[in-house]
């Protein structure tokens, strides 16, 4: 049981990391486009 829980938590952690990277990329592109519009 403990091993299964550990695997699940590691999987969710990986998903959270992917989500964080995805949002960081989206925000980066958004800020980049705003900078280009101002110039």
mmCIF file of the N, C-alpha and C atoms, coordinates in Angstrom:
data_MODEL
# 
_entry.id   MODEL 
# 
loop_
_atom_site.group_PDB 
_atom_site.id 
_atom_site.type_symbol 
_atom_site.label_atom_id 
_atom_site.label_alt_id 
_atom_site.label_comp_id 
_atom_site.label_asym_id 
_atom_site.label_entity_id 
_atom_site.label_seq_id 
_atom_site.pdbx_PDB_ins_code 
_atom_site.Cartn_x 
_atom_site.Cartn_y 
_atom_site.Cartn_z 
_atom_site.occupancy 
_atom_site.B_iso_or_equiv 
_atom_site.pdbx_formal_charge 
_atom_site.auth_seq_id 
_atom_site.auth_comp_id 
_atom_site.auth_asym_id 
_atom_site.auth_atom_id 
_atom_site.pdbx_PDB_model_num 
ATOM 1   N N  . UNK A 1 1  ? 0.829 -1.214 0.000   1.00 0.00 ? 1  UNK A N  1 
ATOM 2   C CA . UNK A 1 1  ? 0.000 0.000  0.000   1.00 0.00 ? 1  UNK A CA 1 
ATOM 3   C C  . UNK A 1 1  ? 0.862 1.262  0.000   1.00 0.00 ? 1  UNK A C  1 
ATOM 4   N N  . UNK A 1 2  ? 1.835 1.307  0.890   1.00 0.00 ? 2  UNK A N  1 
ATOM 5   C CA . UNK A 1 2  ? 2.680 2.503  0.961   1.00 0.00 ? 2  UNK A CA 1 
ATOM 6   C C  . UNK A 1 2  ? 3.402 2.736  -0.360  1.00 0.00 ? 2  UNK A C  1 
ATOM 7   N N  . UNK A 1 3  ? 3.851 1.633  -0.981  1.00 0.00 ? 3  UNK A N  1 
ATOM 8   C CA . UNK A 1 3  ? 4.575 1.772  -2.246  1.00 0.00 ? 3  UNK A CA 1 
ATOM 9   C C  . UNK A 1 3  ? 3.662 2.377  -3.311  1.00 0.00 ? 3  UNK A C  1 
ATOM 10  N N  . UNK A 1 4  ? 2.412 1.899  -3.361  1.00 0.00 ? 4  UNK A N  1 
ATOM 11  C CA . UNK A 1 4  ? 1.464 2.436  -4.340  1.00 0.00 ? 4  UNK A CA 1 
ATOM 12  C C  . UNK A 1 4  ? 1.227 3.925  -4.118  1.00 0.00 ? 4  UNK A C  1 
ATOM 13  N N  . UNK A 1 5  ? 1.064 4.309  -2.856  1.00 0.00 ? 5  UNK A N  1 
ATOM 14  C CA . UNK A 1 5  ? 0.833 5.725  -2.538  1.00 0.00 ? 5  UNK A CA 1 
ATOM 15  C C  . UNK A 1 5  ? 2.034 6.549  -2.986  1.00 0.00 ? 5  UNK A C  1 
ATOM 16  N N  . UNK A 1 6  ? 3.221 6.018  -2.767  1.00 0.00 ? 6  UNK A N  1 
ATOM 17  C CA . UNK A 1 6  ? 4.432 6.742  -3.140  1.00 0.00 ? 6  UNK A CA 1 
ATOM 18  C C  . UNK A 1 6  ? 4.478 6.963  -4.650  1.00 0.00 ? 6  UNK A C  1 
ATOM 19  N N  . UNK A 1 7  ? 4.112 5.924  -5.409  1.00 0.00 ? 7  UNK A N  1 
ATOM 20  C CA . UNK A 1 7  ? 4.121 6.032  -6.872  1.00 0.00 ? 7  UNK A CA 1 
ATOM 21  C C  . UNK A 1 7  ? 3.119 7.094  -7.319  1.00 0.00 ? 7  UNK A C  1 
ATOM 22  N N  . UNK A 1 8  ? 1.940 7.080  -6.702  1.00 0.00 ? 8  UNK A N  1 
ATOM 23  C CA . UNK A 1 8  ? 0.904 8.053  -7.085  1.00 0.00 ? 8  UNK A CA 1 
ATOM 24  C C  . UNK A 1 8  ? 1.375 9.471  -6.788  1.00 0.00 ? 8  UNK A C  1 
ATOM 25  N N  . UNK A 1 9  ? 1.981 9.678  -5.616  1.00 0.00 ? 9  UNK A N  1 
ATOM 26  C CA . UNK A 1 9  ? 2.431 11.026 -5.262  1.00 0.00 ? 9  UNK A CA 1 
ATOM 27  C C  . UNK A 1 9  ? 3.520 11.492 -6.221  1.00 0.00 ? 9  UNK A C  1 
ATOM 28  N N  . UNK A 1 10 ? 4.414 10.606 -6.617  1.00 0.00 ? 10 UNK A N  1 
ATOM 29  C CA . UNK A 1 10 ? 5.475 10.990 -7.549  1.00 0.00 ? 10 UNK A CA 1 
ATOM 30  C C  . UNK A 1 10 ? 4.876 11.344 -8.904  1.00 0.00 ? 10 UNK A C  1 
ATOM 31  N N  . UNK A 1 11 ? 3.843 10.605 -9.315  1.00 0.00 ? 11 UNK A N  1 
ATOM 32  C CA . UNK A 1 11 ? 3.178 10.906 -10.593 1.00 0.00 ? 11 UNK A CA 1 
ATOM 33  C C  . UNK A 1 11 ? 2.526 12.279 -10.542 1.00 0.00 ? 11 UNK A C  1 
ATOM 34  N N  . UNK A 1 12 ? 1.804 12.570 -9.463  1.00 0.00 ? 12 UNK A N  1 
ATOM 35  C CA . UNK A 1 12 ? 1.144 13.873 -9.364  1.00 0.00 ? 12 UNK A CA 1 
ATOM 36  C C  . UNK A 1 12 ? 2.186 14.982 -9.321  1.00 0.00 ? 12 UNK A C  1 
ATOM 37  N N  . UNK A 1 13 ? 3.317 14.735 -8.679  1.00 0.00 ? 13 UNK A N  1 
ATOM 38  C CA . UNK A 1 13 ? 4.373 15.746 -8.621  1.00 0.00 ? 13 UNK A CA 1 
ATOM 39  C C  . UNK A 1 13 ? 4.892 16.039 -10.022 1.00 0.00 ? 13 UNK A C  1 
ATOM 40  N N  . UNK A 1 14 ? 5.072 14.990 -10.829 1.00 0.00 ? 14 UNK A N  1 
ATOM 41  C CA . UNK A 1 14 ? 5.522 15.183 -12.209 1.00 0.00 ? 14 UNK A CA 1 
ATOM 42  C C  . UNK A 1 14 ? 4.503 16.002 -12.984 1.00 0.00 ? 14 UNK A C  1 
ATOM 43  N N  . UNK A 1 15 ? 3.214 15.701 -12.811 1.00 0.00 ? 15 UNK A N  1 
ATOM 44  C CA . UNK A 1 15 ? 2.164 16.452 -13.501 1.00 0.00 ? 15 UNK A CA 1 
ATOM 45  C C  . UNK A 1 15 ? 2.191 17.912 -13.072 1.00 0.00 ? 15 UNK A C  1 
ATOM 46  N N  . UNK A 1 16 ? 2.382 18.169 -11.783 1.00 0.00 ? 16 UNK A N  1 
ATOM 47  C CA . UNK A 1 16 ? 2.443 19.546 -11.297 1.00 0.00 ? 16 UNK A CA 1 
ATOM 48  C C  . UNK A 1 16 ? 3.630 20.272 -11.916 1.00 0.00 ? 16 UNK A C  1 
ATOM 49  N N  . UNK A 1 17 ? 4.781 19.606 -11.998 1.00 0.00 ? 17 UNK A N  1 
ATOM 50  C CA . UNK A 1 17 ? 5.958 20.223 -12.604 1.00 0.00 ? 17 UNK A CA 1 
ATOM 51  C C  . UNK A 1 17 ? 5.688 20.565 -14.059 1.00 0.00 ? 17 UNK A C  1 
ATOM 52  N N  . UNK A 1 18 ? 5.058 19.633 -14.805 1.00 0.00 ? 18 UNK A N  1 
ATOM 53  C CA . UNK A 1 18 ? 4.721 19.896 -16.207 1.00 0.00 ? 18 UNK A CA 1 
ATOM 54  C C  . UNK A 1 18 ? 3.798 21.097 -16.311 1.00 0.00 ? 18 UNK A C  1 
ATOM 55  N N  . UNK A 1 19 ? 2.808 21.170 -15.411 1.00 0.00 ? 19 UNK A N  1 
ATOM 56  C CA . UNK A 1 19 ? 1.852 22.281 -15.431 1.00 0.00 ? 19 UNK A CA 1 
ATOM 57  C C  . UNK A 1 19 ? 2.569 23.596 -15.160 1.00 0.00 ? 19 UNK A C  1 
ATOM 58  N N  . UNK A 1 20 ? 3.484 23.591 -14.188 1.00 0.00 ? 20 UNK A N  1 
ATOM 59  C CA . UNK A 1 20 ? 4.221 24.814 -13.853 1.00 0.00 ? 20 UNK A CA 1 
ATOM 60  C C  . UNK A 1 20 ? 5.041 25.273 -15.051 1.00 0.00 ? 20 UNK A C  1 
ATOM 61  N N  . UNK A 1 21 ? 5.716 24.329 -15.714 1.00 0.00 ? 21 UNK A N  1 
ATOM 62  C CA . UNK A 1 21 ? 6.525 24.675 -16.887 1.00 0.00 ? 21 UNK A CA 1 
ATOM 63  C C  . UNK A 1 21 ? 5.632 25.227 -17.985 1.00 0.00 ? 21 UNK A C  1 
ATOM 64  N N  . UNK A 1 22 ? 4.467 24.600 -18.189 1.00 0.00 ? 22 UNK A N  1 
ATOM 65  C CA . UNK A 1 22 ? 3.530 25.045 -19.232 1.00 0.00 ? 22 UNK A CA 1 
ATOM 66  C C  . UNK A 1 22 ? 3.070 26.470 -18.961 1.00 0.00 ? 22 UNK A C  1 
ATOM 67  N N  . UNK A 1 23 ? 2.650 26.752 -17.721 1.00 0.00 ? 23 UNK A N  1 
ATOM 68  C CA . UNK A 1 23 ? 2.187 28.098 -17.383 1.00 0.00 ? 23 UNK A CA 1 
ATOM 69  C C  . UNK A 1 23 ? 3.324 29.106 -17.508 1.00 0.00 ? 23 UNK A C  1 
ATOM 70  N N  . UNK A 1 24 ? 4.529 28.721 -17.122 1.00 0.00 ? 24 UNK A N  1 
ATOM 71  C CA . UNK A 1 24 ? 5.677 29.622 -17.244 1.00 0.00 ? 24 UNK A CA 1 
ATOM 72  C C  . UNK A 1 24 ? 5.916 29.983 -18.708 1.00 0.00 ? 24 UNK A C  1 
ATOM 73  N N  . UNK A 1 25 ? 5.812 28.988 -19.599 1.00 0.00 ? 25 UNK A N  1 
ATOM 74  C CA . UNK A 1 25 ? 5.987 29.250 -21.030 1.00 0.00 ? 25 UNK A CA 1 
ATOM 75  C C  . UNK A 1 25 ? 4.902 30.180 -21.543 1.00 0.00 ? 25 UNK A C  1 
ATOM 76  N N  . UNK A 1 26 ? 3.655 29.928 -21.152 1.00 0.00 ? 26 UNK A N  1 
ATOM 77  C CA . UNK A 1 26 ? 2.532 30.770 -21.607 1.00 0.00 ? 26 UNK A CA 1 
ATOM 78  C C  . UNK A 1 26 ? 2.721 32.208 -21.138 1.00 0.00 ? 26 UNK A C  1 
ATOM 79  N N  . UNK A 1 27 ? 3.076 32.381 -19.865 1.00 0.00 ? 27 UNK A N  1 
ATOM 80  C CA . UNK A 1 27 ? 3.273 33.731 -19.320 1.00 0.00 ? 27 UNK A CA 1 
ATOM 81  C C  . UNK A 1 27 ? 4.456 34.403 -20.021 1.00 0.00 ? 27 UNK A C  1 
ATOM 82  N N  . UNK A 1 28 ? 5.519 33.639 -20.265 1.00 0.00 ? 28 UNK A N  1 
ATOM 83  C CA . UNK A 1 28 ? 6.683 34.190 -20.959 1.00 0.00 ? 28 UNK A CA 1 
ATOM 84  C C  . UNK A 1 28 ? 6.321 34.673 -22.355 1.00 0.00 ? 28 UNK A C  1 
ATOM 85  N N  . UNK A 1 29 ? 5.573 33.863 -23.102 1.00 0.00 ? 29 UNK A N  1 
ATOM 86  C CA . UNK A 1 29 ? 5.146 34.261 -24.448 1.00 0.00 ? 29 UNK A CA 1 
ATOM 87  C C  . UNK A 1 29 ? 4.250 35.494 -24.375 1.00 0.00 ? 29 UNK A C  1 
ATOM 88  N N  . UNK A 1 30 ? 3.357 35.540 -23.393 1.00 0.00 ? 30 UNK A N  1 
ATOM 89  C CA . UNK A 1 30 ? 2.444 36.672 -23.225 1.00 0.00 ? 30 UNK A CA 1 
ATOM 90  C C  . UNK A 1 30 ? 3.230 37.960 -22.985 1.00 0.00 ? 30 UNK A C  1 
ATOM 91  N N  . UNK A 1 31 ? 4.187 37.917 -22.054 1.00 0.00 ? 31 UNK A N  1 
ATOM 92  C CA . UNK A 1 31 ? 4.999 39.102 -21.767 1.00 0.00 ? 31 UNK A CA 1 
ATOM 93  C C  . UNK A 1 31 ? 5.842 39.483 -22.980 1.00 0.00 ? 31 UNK A C  1 
ATOM 94  N N  . UNK A 1 32 ? 6.350 38.491 -23.694 1.00 0.00 ? 32 UNK A N  1 
ATOM 95  C CA . UNK A 1 32 ? 7.167 38.740 -24.884 1.00 0.00 ? 32 UNK A CA 1 
ATOM 96  C C  . UNK A 1 32 ? 6.354 39.474 -25.942 1.00 0.00 ? 32 UNK A C  1 
ATOM 97  N N  . UNK A 1 33 ? 5.106 39.044 -26.163 1.00 0.00 ? 33 UNK A N  1 
ATOM 98  C CA . UNK A 1 33 ? 4.247 39.680 -27.169 1.00 0.00 ? 33 UNK A CA 1 
ATOM 99  C C  . UNK A 1 33 ? 3.907 41.110 -26.748 1.00 0.00 ? 33 UNK A C  1 
ATOM 100 N N  . UNK A 1 34 ? 3.708 41.339 -25.447 1.00 0.00 ? 34 UNK A N  1 
ATOM 101 C CA . UNK A 1 34 ? 3.413 42.697 -24.959 1.00 0.00 ? 34 UNK A CA 1 
ATOM 102 C C  . UNK A 1 34 ? 4.616 43.602 -25.219 1.00 0.00 ? 34 UNK A C  1 
ATOM 103 N N  . UNK A 1 35 ? 5.822 43.111 -24.954 1.00 0.00 ? 35 UNK A N  1 
ATOM 104 C CA . UNK A 1 35 ? 7.033 43.906 -25.197 1.00 0.00 ? 35 UNK A CA 1 
ATOM 105 C C  . UNK A 1 35 ? 7.146 44.257 -26.671 1.00 0.00 ? 35 UNK A C  1 
ATOM 106 N N  . UNK A 1 36 ? 6.879 43.293 -27.549 1.00 0.00 ? 36 UNK A N  1 
ATOM 107 C CA . UNK A 1 36 ? 6.968 43.548 -28.988 1.00 0.00 ? 36 UNK A CA 1 
ATOM 108 C C  . UNK A 1 36 ? 5.946 44.594 -29.420 1.00 0.00 ? 36 UNK A C  1 
ATOM 109 N N  . UNK A 1 37 ? 4.742 44.553 -28.852 1.00 0.00 ? 37 UNK A N  1 
ATOM 110 C CA . UNK A 1 37 ? 3.704 45.530 -29.210 1.00 0.00 ? 37 UNK A CA 1 
ATOM 111 C C  . UNK A 1 37 ? 4.130 46.930 -28.781 1.00 0.00 ? 37 UNK A C  1 
ATOM 112 N N  . UNK A 1 38 ? 4.737 47.051 -27.603 1.00 0.00 ? 38 UNK A N  1 
ATOM 113 C CA . UNK A 1 38 ? 5.168 48.365 -27.116 1.00 0.00 ? 38 UNK A CA 1 
ATOM 114 C C  . UNK A 1 38 ? 6.266 48.937 -28.002 1.00 0.00 ? 38 UNK A C  1 
ATOM 115 N N  . UNK A 1 39 ? 7.145 48.076 -28.509 1.00 0.00 ? 39 UNK A N  1 
ATOM 116 C CA . UNK A 1 39 ? 8.210 48.553 -29.393 1.00 0.00 ? 39 UNK A CA 1 
ATOM 117 C C  . UNK A 1 39 ? 7.641 48.795 -30.778 1.00 0.00 ? 39 UNK A C  1 
# 
